């Protein structure tokens, strides 16, 4: 099951402002070399934007963050907490959950549907300690 990342409005504004200005300013000034460089950089930035998500596949969670892919085994997960923190993470929102597991220690992610996401993880590993705010009532 695949879960998209939640995307904050302020991140939408910043990302698209950077992408559009990065492409149109060199284009309007006729700077072809700069335009090519900015197209490459903006493509990578958009890759992160469109390819951030979380896939639960059998016994593992696969975190996609642009070209980066990280696998976390659900059986190693120990704790899931609700968190709002501005650290760098494979998340496009500050409304995040933290997952503590053996191999990767701590990862912060932001699935759009946190409750269903946690519910699916709990089906595979019911021994995970979960923040009560993430459980459906």
Order of alpha helices (4+ residues) and beta strands (2+ residues): beta-alpha-alpha-beta-beta-beta-beta-beta-beta-alpha-beta
